[in-house]
Amino acid sequence: DGMKFPDMVHALKPNPKSHIQEDWRILDFFSHHPESLHMFTFLFDDLGIPLNYRHMDGSGVHTFTL
């Protein structure tokens, strides 16, 4: 929903006074919006946080030239 996007941005930003990311703000947003649970679980799953760049899914767009 486009109306919830500004709330999500504010939840993911660091605290303006201390400039520290606060985990409770992110968890508060995701707990109040159950439709975002899929993205939250995907982000903190093994697919969302790869071990390193070698294990990251992707494709080489400009790697192969003729």
N, CA, C, O and CB atoms as a CASP TS submission, in Angstrom:
PFRMAT TS
TARGET T0000
AUTHOR 0000-0000-0000
METHOD Language model
MODEL 1
PARENT N/A
ATOM      1  N   ASP     1       0.839  -1.172   0.000  1.00  0.00           N
ATOM      2  CA  ASP     1       0.000   0.000   0.000  1.00  0.00           C
ATOM      3  C   ASP     1       0.887   1.240   0.000  1.00  0.00           C
ATOM      4  O   ASP     1       1.807   1.346   0.811  1.00  0.00           O
ATOM      5  CB  ASP     1      -0.956  -0.005   1.212  1.00  0.00           C
ATOM      6  N   GLY     2       0.625   2.145  -0.875  1.00  0.00           N
ATOM      7  CA  GLY     2       1.437   3.346  -0.997  1.00  0.00           C
ATOM      8  C   GLY     2       1.334   4.292   0.188  1.00  0.00           C
ATOM      9  O   GLY     2       2.246   5.080   0.438  1.00  0.00           O
ATOM     10  N   MET     3       0.231   4.219   0.915  1.00  0.00           N
ATOM     11  CA  MET     3       0.055   5.106   2.071  1.00  0.00           C
ATOM     12  C   MET     3       0.968   4.723   3.238  1.00  0.00           C
ATOM     13  O   MET     3       1.267   5.558   4.092  1.00  0.00           O
ATOM     14  CB  MET     3      -1.399   5.081   2.529  1.00  0.00           C
ATOM     15  N   LYS     4       1.408   3.472   3.274  1.00  0.00           N
ATOM     16  CA  LYS     4       2.255   3.008   4.380  1.00  0.00           C
ATOM     17  C   LYS     4       3.739   3.187   4.094  1.00  0.00           C
ATOM     18  O   LYS     4       4.565   2.989   4.985  1.00  0.00           O
ATOM     19  CB  LYS     4       1.972   1.551   4.672  1.00  0.00           C
ATOM     20  N   PHE     5       4.089   3.559   2.864  1.00  0.00           N
ATOM     21  CA  PHE     5       5.499   3.697   2.509  1.00  0.00           C
ATOM     22  C   PHE     5       6.221   4.755   3.338  1.00  0.00           C
ATOM     23  O   PHE     5       7.331   4.481   3.795  1.00  0.00           O
ATOM     24  CB  PHE     5       5.623   4.033   1.048  1.00  0.00           C
ATOM     25  N   PRO     6       5.661   5.955   3.564  1.00  0.00           N
ATOM     26  CA  PRO     6       6.368   6.926   4.415  1.00  0.00           C
ATOM     27  C   PRO     6       6.579   6.431   5.842  1.00  0.00           C
ATOM     28  O   PRO     6       7.603   6.730   6.456  1.00  0.00           O
ATOM     29  CB  PRO     6       5.602   8.229   4.451  1.00  0.00           C
ATOM     30  N   ASP     7       5.622   5.677   6.372  1.00  0.00           N
ATOM     31  CA  ASP     7       5.796   5.118   7.718  1.00  0.00           C
ATOM     32  C   ASP     7       6.931   4.103   7.750  1.00  0.00           C
ATOM     33  O   ASP     7       7.686   4.036   8.720  1.00  0.00           O
ATOM     34  CB  ASP     7       4.495   4.461   8.199  1.00  0.00           C
ATOM     35  N   MET     8       7.049   3.312   6.682  1.00  0.00           N
ATOM     36  CA  MET     8       8.130   2.337   6.624  1.00  0.00           C
ATOM     37  C   MET     8       9.483   3.034   6.522  1.00  0.00           C
ATOM     38  O   MET     8      10.449   2.604   7.153  1.00  0.00           O
ATOM     39  CB  MET     8       7.931   1.387   5.439  1.00  0.00           C
ATOM     40  N   VAL     9       9.563   4.095   5.742  1.00  0.00           N
ATOM     41  CA  VAL     9      10.820   4.838   5.607  1.00  0.00           C
ATOM     42  C   VAL     9      11.226   5.428   6.945  1.00  0.00           C
ATOM     43  O   VAL     9      12.401   5.377   7.309  1.00  0.00           O
ATOM     44  CB  VAL     9      10.688   5.953   4.552  1.00  0.00           C
ATOM     45  N   HIS    10      10.284   5.982   7.679  1.00  0.00           N
ATOM     46  CA  HIS    10      10.599   6.548   8.996  1.00  0.00           C
ATOM     47  C   HIS    10      10.998   5.462   9.991  1.00  0.00           C
ATOM     48  O   HIS    10      11.814   5.706  10.880  1.00  0.00           O
ATOM     49  CB  HIS    10       9.401   7.332   9.537  1.00  0.00           C
ATOM     50  N   ALA    11      10.431   4.272   9.848  1.00  0.00           N
ATOM     51  CA  ALA    11      10.800   3.181  10.754  1.00  0.00           C
ATOM     52  C   ALA    11      12.204   2.669  10.468  1.00  0.00           C
ATOM     53  O   ALA    11      12.901   2.233  11.384  1.00  0.00           O
ATOM     54  CB  ALA    11       9.798   2.035  10.640  1.00  0.00           C
ATOM     55  N   LEU    12      12.626   2.716   9.212  1.00  0.00           N
ATOM     56  CA  LEU    12      13.943   2.202   8.844  1.00  0.00           C
ATOM     57  C   LEU    12      15.055   3.233   9.006  1.00  0.00           C
ATOM     58  O   LEU    12      16.233   2.877   8.979  1.00  0.00           O
ATOM     59  CB  LEU    12      13.918   1.715   7.423  1.00  0.00           C
ATOM     60  N   LYS    13      14.702   4.494   9.174  1.00  0.00           N
ATOM     61  CA  LYS    13      15.721   5.530   9.365  1.00  0.00           C
ATOM     62  C   LYS    13      16.284   5.474  10.779  1.00  0.00           C
ATOM     63  O   LYS    13      15.611   5.010  11.700  1.00  0.00           O
ATOM     64  CB  LYS    13      15.135   6.926   9.083  1.00  0.00           C
ATOM     65  N   PRO    14      17.518   5.946  10.955  1.00  0.00           N
ATOM     66  CA  PRO    14      18.046   6.025  12.325  1.00  0.00           C
ATOM     67  C   PRO    14      17.366   7.138  13.115  1.00  0.00           C
ATOM     68  O   PRO    14      16.705   8.009  12.550  1.00  0.00           O
ATOM     69  CB  PRO    14      19.567   6.253  12.303  1.00  0.00           C
ATOM     70  N   ASN    15      17.541   7.091  14.415  1.00  0.00           N
ATOM     71  CA  ASN    15      16.980   8.105  15.296  1.00  0.00           C
ATOM     72  C   ASN    15      17.605   9.458  14.958  1.00  0.00           C
ATOM     73  O   ASN    15      18.831   9.546  14.881  1.00  0.00           O
ATOM     74  CB  ASN    15      17.217   7.739  16.790  1.00  0.00           C
ATOM     75  N   PRO    16      16.812  10.521  14.751  1.00  0.00           N
ATOM     76  CA  PRO    16      17.390  11.811  14.368  1.00  0.00           C
ATOM     77  C   PRO    16      18.239  12.462  15.461  1.00  0.00           C
ATOM     78  O   PRO    16      19.119  13.266  15.154  1.00  0.00           O
ATOM     79  CB  PRO    16      16.292  12.750  13.978  1.00  0.00           C
ATOM     80  N   LYS    17      17.994  12.132  16.717  1.00  0.00           N
ATOM     81  CA  LYS    17      18.787  12.738  17.795  1.00  0.00           C
ATOM     82  C   LYS    17      20.095  12.000  18.031  1.00  0.00           C
ATOM     83  O   LYS    17      21.146  12.626  18.162  1.00  0.00           O
ATOM     84  CB  LYS    17      17.984  12.769  19.083  1.00  0.00           C
ATOM     85  N   SER    18      20.039  10.670  18.087  1.00  0.00           N
ATOM     86  CA  SER    18      21.244   9.897  18.410  1.00  0.00           C
ATOM     87  C   SER    18      21.940   9.338  17.171  1.00  0.00           C
ATOM     88  O   SER    18      23.076   8.874  17.269  1.00  0.00           O
ATOM     89  CB  SER    18      20.889   8.759  19.342  1.00  0.00           C
ATOM     90  N   HIS    19      21.289   9.370  16.011  1.00  0.00           N
ATOM     91  CA  HIS    19      21.825   8.838  14.753  1.00  0.00           C
ATOM     92  C   HIS    19      22.161   7.355  14.865  1.00  0.00           C
ATOM     93  O   HIS    19      23.115   6.886  14.246  1.00  0.00           O
ATOM     94  CB  HIS    19      23.071   9.619  14.338  1.00  0.00           C
ATOM     95  N   ILE    20      21.388   6.622  15.644  1.00  0.00           N
ATOM     96  CA  ILE    20      21.572   5.191  15.833  1.00  0.00           C
ATOM     97  C   ILE    20      20.307   4.482  15.362  1.00  0.00           C
ATOM     98  O   ILE    20      19.189   4.903  15.661  1.00  0.00           O
ATOM     99  CB  ILE    20      21.890   4.851  17.326  1.00  0.00           C
ATOM    100  N   GLN    21      20.509   3.394  14.618  1.00  0.00           N
ATOM    101  CA  GLN    21      19.370   2.591  14.170  1.00  0.00           C
ATOM    102  C   GLN    21      18.774   1.860  15.366  1.00  0.00           C
ATOM    103  O   GLN    21      19.489   1.166  16.089  1.00  0.00           O
ATOM    104  CB  GLN    21      19.796   1.581  13.063  1.00  0.00           C
ATOM    105  N   GLU    22      17.477   2.010  15.577  1.00  0.00           N
ATOM    106  CA  GLU    22      16.798   1.384  16.708  1.00  0.00           C
ATOM    107  C   GLU    22      15.944   0.232  16.190  1.00  0.00           C
ATOM    108  O   GLU    22      15.040   0.425  15.378  1.00  0.00           O
ATOM    109  CB  GLU    22      15.926   2.417  17.485  1.00  0.00           C
ATOM    110  N   ASP    23      16.247  -0.963  16.673  1.00  0.00           N
ATOM    111  CA  ASP    23      15.552  -2.158  16.198  1.00  0.00           C
ATOM    112  C   ASP    23      14.084  -2.171  16.589  1.00  0.00           C
ATOM    113  O   ASP    23      13.264  -2.746  15.873  1.00  0.00           O
ATOM    114  CB  ASP    23      16.227  -3.395  16.732  1.00  0.00           C
ATOM    115  N   TRP    24      13.737  -1.557  17.700  1.00  0.00           N
ATOM    116  CA  TRP    24      12.347  -1.595  18.145  1.00  0.00           C
ATOM    117  C   TRP    24      11.442  -0.851  17.178  1.00  0.00           C
ATOM    118  O   TRP    24      10.263  -1.186  17.066  1.00  0.00           O
ATOM    119  CB  TRP    24      12.218  -1.001  19.543  1.00  0.00           C
ATOM    120  N   ARG    25      11.966   0.159  16.470  1.00  0.00           N
ATOM    121  CA  ARG    25      11.137   0.897  15.516  1.00  0.00           C
ATOM    122  C   ARG    25      10.781   0.024  14.319  1.00  0.00           C
ATOM    123  O   ARG    25       9.651   0.059  13.832  1.00  0.00           O
ATOM    124  CB  ARG    25      11.859   2.168  15.047  1.00  0.00           C
ATOM    125  N   ILE    26      11.750  -0.758  13.848  1.00  0.00           N
ATOM    126  CA  ILE    26      11.500  -1.650  12.717  1.00  0.00           C
ATOM    127  C   ILE    26      10.524  -2.753  13.115  1.00  0.00           C
ATOM    128  O   ILE    26       9.572  -3.046  12.393  1.00  0.00           O
ATOM    129  CB  ILE    26      12.820  -2.260  12.205  1.00  0.00           C
ATOM    130  N   LEU    27      10.775  -3.358  14.272  1.00  0.00           N
ATOM    131  CA  LEU    27       9.895  -4.435  14.728  1.00  0.00           C
ATOM    132  C   LEU    27       8.495  -3.920  15.032  1.00  0.00           C
ATOM    133  O   LEU    27       7.518  -4.644  14.840  1.00  0.00           O
ATOM    134  CB  LEU    27      10.479  -5.109  15.965  1.00  0.00           C
ATOM    135  N   ASP    28       8.384  -2.698  15.498  1.00  0.00           N
ATOM    136  CA  ASP    28       7.077  -2.103  15.763  1.00  0.00           C
ATOM    137  C   ASP    28       6.297  -1.921  14.466  1.00  0.00           C
ATOM    138  O   ASP    28       5.100  -2.205  14.414  1.00  0.00           O
ATOM    139  CB  ASP    28       7.235  -0.754  16.482  1.00  0.00           C
ATOM    140  N   PHE    29       6.969  -1.449  13.423  1.00  0.00           N
ATOM    141  CA  PHE    29       6.288  -1.271  12.138  1.00  0.00           C
ATOM    142  C   PHE    29       5.817  -2.604  11.581  1.00  0.00           C
ATOM    143  O   PHE    29       4.667  -2.730  11.161  1.00  0.00           O
ATOM    144  CB  PHE    29       7.212  -0.581  11.133  1.00  0.00           C
ATOM    145  N   PHE    30       6.706  -3.608  11.574  1.00  0.00           N
ATOM    146  CA  PHE    30       6.339  -4.902  11.000  1.00  0.00           C
ATOM    147  C   PHE    30       5.288  -5.623  11.832  1.00  0.00           C
ATOM    148  O   PHE    30       4.500  -6.392  11.282  1.00  0.00           O
ATOM    149  CB  PHE    30       7.568  -5.777  10.863  1.00  0.00           C
ATOM    150  N   SER    31       5.254  -5.398  13.126  1.00  0.00           N
ATOM    151  CA  SER    31       4.240  -6.060  13.944  1.00  0.00           C
ATOM    152  C   SER    31       2.857  -5.433  13.759  1.00  0.00           C
ATOM    153  O   SER    31       1.845  -6.109  13.945  1.00  0.00           O
ATOM    154  CB  SER    31       4.640  -6.007  15.413  1.00  0.00           C
ATOM    155  N   HIS    32       2.803  -4.158  13.398  1.00  0.00           N
ATOM    156  CA  HIS    32       1.513  -3.510  13.181  1.00  0.00           C
ATOM    157  C   HIS    32       0.985  -3.697  11.757  1.00  0.00           C
ATOM    158  O   HIS    32      -0.181  -3.403  11.494  1.00  0.00           O
ATOM    159  CB  HIS    32       1.628  -2.037  13.487  1.00  0.00           C
ATOM    160  N   HIS    33       1.821  -4.179  10.836  1.00  0.00           N
ATOM    161  CA  HIS    33       1.406  -4.389   9.451  1.00  0.00           C
ATOM    162  C   HIS    33       1.684  -5.841   9.073  1.00  0.00           C
ATOM    163  O   HIS    33       2.772  -6.151   8.587  1.00  0.00           O
ATOM    164  CB  HIS    33       2.147  -3.407   8.483  1.00  0.00           C
ATOM    165  N   PRO    34       0.721  -6.735   9.289  1.00  0.00           N
ATOM    166  CA  PRO    34       0.967  -8.162   9.042  1.00  0.00           C
ATOM    167  C   PRO    34       1.231  -8.493   7.573  1.00  0.00           C
ATOM    168  O   PRO    34       1.816  -9.535   7.278  1.00  0.00           O
ATOM    169  CB  PRO    34      -0.210  -8.968   9.525  1.00  0.00           C
ATOM    170  N   GLU    35       0.815  -7.635   6.652  1.00  0.00           N
ATOM    171  CA  GLU    35       1.066  -7.929   5.243  1.00  0.00           C
ATOM    172  C   GLU    35       2.546  -7.786   4.885  1.00  0.00           C
ATOM    173  O   GLU    35       2.975  -8.252   3.829  1.00  0.00           O
ATOM    174  CB  GLU    35       0.230  -7.011   4.360  1.00  0.00           C
ATOM    175  N   SER    36       3.319  -7.152   5.748  1.00  0.00           N
ATOM    176  CA  SER    36       4.756  -7.013   5.499  1.00  0.00           C
ATOM    177  C   SER    36       5.562  -8.144   6.125  1.00  0.00           C
ATOM    178  O   SER    36       6.792  -8.121   6.072  1.00  0.00           O
ATOM    179  CB  SER    36       5.249  -5.681   6.032  1.00  0.00           C
ATOM    180  N   LEU    37       4.904  -9.123   6.711  1.00  0.00           N
ATOM    181  CA  LEU    37       5.593 -10.228   7.371  1.00  0.00           C
ATOM    182  C   LEU    37       6.385 -11.082   6.380  1.00  0.00           C
ATOM    183  O   LEU    37       7.451 -11.595   6.721  1.00  0.00           O
ATOM    184  CB  LEU    37       4.590 -11.097   8.114  1.00  0.00           C
ATOM    185  N   HIS    38       5.876 -11.237   5.164  1.00  0.00           N
ATOM    186  CA  HIS    38       6.589 -12.026   4.158  1.00  0.00           C
ATOM    187  C   HIS    38       7.940 -11.388   3.831  1.00  0.00           C
ATOM    188  O   HIS    38       8.951 -12.088   3.770  1.00  0.00           O
ATOM    189  CB  HIS    38       5.738 -12.163   2.877  1.00  0.00           C
ATOM    190  N   MET    39       7.970 -10.085   3.623  1.00  0.00           N
ATOM    191  CA  MET    39       9.225  -9.402   3.318  1.00  0.00           C
ATOM    192  C   MET    39      10.169  -9.453   4.509  1.00  0.00           C
ATOM    193  O   MET    39      11.381  -9.578   4.334  1.00  0.00           O
ATOM    194  CB  MET    39       8.962  -7.949   2.913  1.00  0.00           C
ATOM    195  N   PHE    40       9.632  -9.357   5.707  1.00  0.00           N
ATOM    196  CA  PHE    40      10.447  -9.386   6.920  1.00  0.00           C
ATOM    197  C   PHE    40      11.114 -10.747   7.100  1.00  0.00           C
ATOM    198  O   PHE    40      12.299 -10.818   7.424  1.00  0.00           O
ATOM    199  CB  PHE    40       9.591  -9.051   8.146  1.00  0.00           C
ATOM    200  N   THR    41      10.363 -11.822   6.894  1.00  0.00           N
ATOM    201  CA  THR    41      10.951 -13.154   7.036  1.00  0.00           C
ATOM    202  C   THR    41      11.923 -13.451   5.901  1.00  0.00           C
ATOM    203  O   THR    41      12.927 -14.129   6.120  1.00  0.00           O
ATOM    204  CB  THR    41       9.854 -14.220   7.078  1.00  0.00           C
ATOM    205  N   PHE    42      11.653 -12.967   4.706  1.00  0.00           N
ATOM    206  CA  PHE    42      12.582 -13.165   3.594  1.00  0.00           C
ATOM    207  C   PHE    42      13.881 -12.408   3.834  1.00  0.00           C
ATOM    208  O   PHE    42      14.954 -12.897   3.482  1.00  0.00           O
ATOM    209  CB  PHE    42      11.944 -12.715   2.272  1.00  0.00           C
ATOM    210  N   LEU    43      13.800 -11.235   4.422  1.00  0.00           N
ATOM    211  CA  LEU    43      14.988 -10.423   4.672  1.00  0.00           C
ATOM    212  C   LEU    43      15.911 -11.079   5.682  1.00  0.00           C
ATOM    213  O   LEU    43      17.130 -11.054   5.507  1.00  0.00           O
ATOM    214  CB  LEU    43      14.591  -9.041   5.158  1.00  0.00           C
ATOM    215  N   PHE    44      15.362 -11.661   6.728  1.00  0.00           N
ATOM    216  CA  PHE    44      16.178 -12.260   7.775  1.00  0.00           C
ATOM    217  C   PHE    44      16.364 -13.768   7.603  1.00  0.00           C
ATOM    218  O   PHE    44      16.861 -14.435   8.511  1.00  0.00           O
ATOM    219  CB  PHE    44      15.560 -11.980   9.115  1.00  0.00           C
ATOM    220  N   ASP    45      15.971 -14.310   6.451  1.00  0.00           N
ATOM    221  CA  ASP    45      16.210 -15.711   6.136  1.00  0.00           C
ATOM    222  C   ASP    45      17.599 -15.838   5.507  1.00  0.00           C
ATOM    223  O   ASP    45      18.273 -14.831   5.286  1.00  0.00           O
ATOM    224  CB  ASP    45      15.104 -16.271   5.180  1.00  0.00           C
ATOM    225  N   ASP    46      18.026 -17.059   5.221  1.00  0.00           N
ATOM    226  CA  ASP    46      19.319 -17.262   4.572  1.00  0.00           C
ATOM    227  C   ASP    46      19.352 -16.681   3.168  1.00  0.00           C
ATOM    228  O   ASP    46      20.426 -16.337   2.675  1.00  0.00           O
ATOM    229  CB  ASP    46      19.650 -18.737   4.520  1.00  0.00           C
ATOM    230  N   LEU    47      18.210 -16.562   2.516  1.00  0.00           N
ATOM    231  CA  LEU    47      18.176 -15.957   1.189  1.00  0.00           C
ATOM    232  C   LEU    47      18.325 -14.447   1.248  1.00  0.00           C
ATOM    233  O   LEU    47      18.907 -13.851   0.342  1.00  0.00           O
ATOM    234  CB  LEU    47      16.887 -16.315   0.485  1.00  0.00           C
ATOM    235  N   GLY    48      17.817 -13.822   2.283  1.00  0.00           N
ATOM    236  CA  GLY    48      17.883 -12.369   2.399  1.00  0.00           C
ATOM    237  C   GLY    48      19.234 -11.860   2.849  1.00  0.00           C
ATOM    238  O   GLY    48      19.628 -10.751   2.486  1.00  0.00           O
ATOM    239  N   ILE    49      19.961 -12.654   3.640  1.00  0.00           N
ATOM    240  CA  ILE    49      21.288 -12.268   4.118  1.00  0.00           C
ATOM    241  C   ILE    49      22.278 -13.316   3.619  1.00  0.00           C
ATOM    242  O   ILE    49      22.470 -14.337   4.280  1.00  0.00           O
ATOM    243  CB  ILE    49      21.326 -12.144   5.693  1.00  0.00           C
ATOM    244  N   PRO    50      22.913 -13.089   2.467  1.00  0.00           N
ATOM    245  CA  PRO    50      23.854 -14.081   1.957  1.00  0.00           C
ATOM    246  C   PRO    50      25.126 -14.130   2.796  1.00  0.00           C
ATOM    247  O   PRO    50      25.459 -13.180   3.504  1.00  0.00           O
ATOM    248  CB  PRO    50      24.201 -13.779   0.506  1.00  0.00           C
ATOM    249  N   LEU    51      25.825 -15.252   2.702  1.00  0.00           N
ATOM    250  CA  LEU    51      27.058 -15.450   3.455  1.00  0.00           C
ATOM    251  C   LEU    51      28.136 -14.474   2.991  1.00  0.00           C
ATOM    252  O   LEU    51      28.823 -13.873   3.817  1.00  0.00           O
ATOM    253  CB  LEU    51      27.549 -16.895   3.307  1.00  0.00           C
ATOM    254  N   ASN    52      28.289 -14.314   1.689  1.00  0.00           N
ATOM    255  CA  ASN    52      29.237 -13.362   1.112  1.00  0.00           C
ATOM    256  C   ASN    52      28.829 -13.123  -0.338  1.00  0.00           C
ATOM    257  O   ASN    52      27.789 -13.612  -0.778  1.00  0.00           O
ATOM    258  CB  ASN    52      30.720 -13.887   1.211  1.00  0.00           C
ATOM    259  N   TYR    53      29.642 -12.376  -1.080  1.00  0.00           N
ATOM    260  CA  TYR    53      29.292 -12.064  -2.467  1.00  0.00           C
ATOM    261  C   TYR    53      29.303 -13.305  -3.359  1.00  0.00           C
ATOM    262  O   TYR    53      28.617 -13.336  -4.381  1.00  0.00           O
ATOM    263  CB  TYR    53      30.253 -11.025  -3.023  1.00  0.00           C
ATOM    264  N   ARG    54      30.065 -14.314  -2.988  1.00  0.00           N
ATOM    265  CA  ARG    54      30.117 -15.536  -3.778  1.00  0.00           C
ATOM    266  C   ARG    54      28.788 -16.279  -3.736  1.00  0.00           C
ATOM    267  O   ARG    54      28.402 -16.906  -4.722  1.00  0.00           O
ATOM    268  CB  ARG    54      31.239 -16.440  -3.281  1.00  0.00           C
ATOM    269  N   HIS    55      28.094 -16.219  -2.627  1.00  0.00           N
ATOM    270  CA  HIS    55      26.829 -16.932  -2.471  1.00  0.00           C
ATOM    271  C   HIS    55      25.609 -16.059  -2.783  1.00  0.00           C
ATOM    272  O   HIS    55      24.479 -16.498  -2.570  1.00  0.00           O
ATOM    273  CB  HIS    55      26.720 -17.469  -1.063  1.00  0.00           C
ATOM    274  N   MET    56      25.807 -14.848  -3.276  1.00  0.00           N
ATOM    275  CA  MET    56      24.703 -13.943  -3.572  1.00  0.00           C
ATOM    276  C   MET    56      24.127 -14.260  -4.955  1.00  0.00           C
ATOM    277  O   MET    56      24.870 -14.435  -5.920  1.00  0.00           O
ATOM    278  CB  MET    56      25.171 -12.466  -3.500  1.00  0.00           C
ATOM    279  N   ASP    57      22.803 -14.329  -5.038  1.00  0.00           N
ATOM    280  CA  ASP    57      22.156 -14.567  -6.320  1.00  0.00           C
ATOM    281  C   ASP    57      22.235 -13.310  -7.166  1.00  0.00           C
ATOM    282  O   ASP    57      22.078 -12.199  -6.659  1.00  0.00           O
ATOM    283  CB  ASP    57      20.690 -15.003  -6.127  1.00  0.00           C
ATOM    284  N   GLY    58      22.474 -13.485  -8.439  1.00  0.00           N
ATOM    285  CA  GLY    58      22.544 -12.348  -9.341  1.00  0.00           C
ATOM    286  C   GLY    58      22.983 -12.807 -10.716  1.00  0.00           C
ATOM    287  O   GLY    58      23.151 -14.003 -10.958  1.00  0.00           O
ATOM    288  N   SER    59      23.165 -11.862 -11.607  1.00  0.00           N
ATOM    289  CA  SER    59      23.613 -12.201 -12.953  1.00  0.00           C
ATOM    290  C   SER    59      24.630 -11.162 -13.407  1.00  0.00           C
ATOM    291  O   SER    59      24.542  -9.985 -13.059  1.00  0.00           O
ATOM    292  CB  SER    59      22.415 -12.276 -13.943  1.00  0.00           C
ATOM    293  N   GLY    60      25.579 -11.619 -14.180  1.00  0.00           N
ATOM    294  CA  GLY    60      26.598 -10.715 -14.715  1.00  0.00           C
ATOM    295  C   GLY    60      26.086 -10.048 -15.972  1.00  0.00           C
ATOM    296  O   GLY    60      26.052 -10.681 -17.027  1.00  0.00           O
ATOM    297  N   VAL    61      25.690  -8.801 -15.896  1.00  0.00           N
ATOM    298  CA  VAL    61      25.111  -8.110 -17.040  1.00  0.00           C
ATOM    299  C   VAL    61      26.208  -7.670 -18.001  1.00  0.00           C
ATOM    300  O   VAL    61      26.124  -7.946 -19.198  1.00  0.00           O
ATOM    301  CB  VAL    61      24.281  -6.901 -16.580  1.00  0.00           C
ATOM    302  N   HIS    62      27.231  -6.991 -17.500  1.00  0.00           N
ATOM    303  CA  HIS    62      28.295  -6.475 -18.355  1.00  0.00           C
ATOM    304  C   HIS    62      29.574  -7.299 -18.242  1.00  0.00           C
ATOM    305  O   HIS    62      30.637  -6.844 -18.665  1.00  0.00           O
ATOM    306  CB  HIS    62      28.585  -5.028 -18.006  1.00  0.00           C
ATOM    307  N   THR    63      29.491  -8.486 -17.686  1.00  0.00           N
ATOM    308  CA  THR    63      30.683  -9.305 -17.491  1.00  0.00           C
ATOM    309  C   THR    63      31.138  -9.939 -18.796  1.00  0.00           C
ATOM    310  O   THR    63      32.336 -10.005 -19.069  1.00  0.00           O
ATOM    311  CB  THR    63      30.419 -10.385 -16.453  1.00  0.00           C
ATOM    312  N   PHE    64      30.211 -10.397 -19.586  1.00  0.00           N
ATOM    313  CA  PHE    64      30.546 -11.121 -20.807  1.00  0.00           C
ATOM    314  C   PHE    64      30.298 -10.230 -22.019  1.00  0.00           C
ATOM    315  O   PHE    64      29.171  -9.801 -22.266  1.00  0.00           O
ATOM    316  CB  PHE    64      29.726 -12.427 -20.914  1.00  0.00           C
ATOM    317  N   THR    65      31.345  -9.963 -22.761  1.00  0.00           N
ATOM    318  CA  THR    65      31.206  -9.163 -23.983  1.00  0.00           C
ATOM    319  C   THR    65      31.825  -9.926 -25.145  1.00  0.00           C
ATOM    320  O   THR    65      32.713 -10.756 -24.948  1.00  0.00           O
ATOM    321  CB  THR    65      31.878  -7.763 -23.822  1.00  0.00           C
ATOM    322  N   LEU    66      31.364  -9.651 -26.331  1.00  0.00           N
ATOM    323  CA  LEU    66      31.905 -10.278 -27.542  1.00  0.00           C
ATOM    324  C   LEU    66      32.682  -9.286 -28.344  1.00  0.00           C
ATOM    325  O   LEU    66      33.216  -9.627 -29.399  1.00  0.00           O
ATOM    326  CB  LEU    66      30.799 -10.876 -28.393  1.00  0.00           C
TER
END
